[in-house]
Amino acid sequence: MAQKMTVTIEITGDNGETIKSTRERELPDVVEFDTQGFRKSFDQIETAVLEARKEVSDEAVSAYMGEVSKKKQKE
């Protein structure tokens, strides 16, 4: 059974508004480490972490910049 990793970025403004982005990925469990070897398992973990981090970062920054743009248009 695979393990689950959750990566979350939450941006909270002074007014309490939040922008939140979350991604989940499956990671190899201990049995998979034994059967497929350390290098392959580690590569799967590293790839999952990097992909999830990129996705949540891109989404959070995009949403944040969208909010900034909306506020600038109102001025």
C-alpha positions in Angstrom: 0.0 0.0 0.0 1.4 3.4 -1.0 1.9 6.3 1.3 0.2 9.6 0.7 2.0 13.0 0.7 0.2 16.3 0.8 1.8 19.6 -0.2 -0.1 22.8 0.7 0.7 26.5 0.3 -1.5 29.0 2.1 -1.1 32.7 1.6 -3.0 34.7 4.3 -3.5 38.5 4.0 -3.7 41.0 6.7 -7.5 41.0 6.3 -7.7 37.2 6.9 -8.4 36.3 3.3 -6.5 33.1 2.3 -5.4 31.6 -1.0 -4.7 27.9 -0.6 -3.4 25.4 -3.0 -3.0 21.6 -2.2 -1.7 18.6 -4.1 -1.5 15.0 -3.1 0.9 12.4 -4.4 1.4 8.7 -3.6 4.8 7.6 -2.4 6.3 4.2 -2.3 6.0 2.4 1.0 8.5 0.3 2.9 7.7 -2.9 1.0 8.2 -1.1 -2.4 11.5 0.1 -1.2 12.5 -3.5 -0.6 11.2 -4.8 -3.9 12.2 -2.1 -6.3 15.3 -0.8 -4.6 16.3 2.4 -2.9 17.3 4.4 -6.0 14.1 3.8 -7.9 12.0 4.5 -4.8 13.9 7.6 -3.9 13.6 8.9 -7.5 9.8 8.4 -7.3 9.7 10.3 -4.0 11.9 13.1 -5.3 9.8 13.4 -8.5 6.5 13.5 -6.6 7.8 16.2 -4.2 9.1 18.4 -7.0 6.1 18.1 -9.2 3.6 18.7 -6.4 5.7 21.7 -5.1 5.8 23.2 -8.6 2.0 22.8 -9.1 1.0 24.3 -5.8 3.5 27.1 -6.2 2.3 28.0 -9.7 -1.3 27.9 -8.6 -0.9 29.9 -5.4 1.3 32.6 -7.1 -1.2 32.8 -10.0 -4.1 33.2 -7.7 -2.2 35.8 -5.6 -1.3 37.8 -8.7 -4.9 37.6 -9.9 -6.1 39.1 -6.6 -3.4 41.9 -6.8 -4.5 42.6 -10.4 -8.2 42.9 -9.3 -7.4 45.3 -6.6 -5.2 47.4 -8.9 -8.0 47.6 -11.4 -10.4 49.0 -8.8 -8.0 51.8 -7.9 
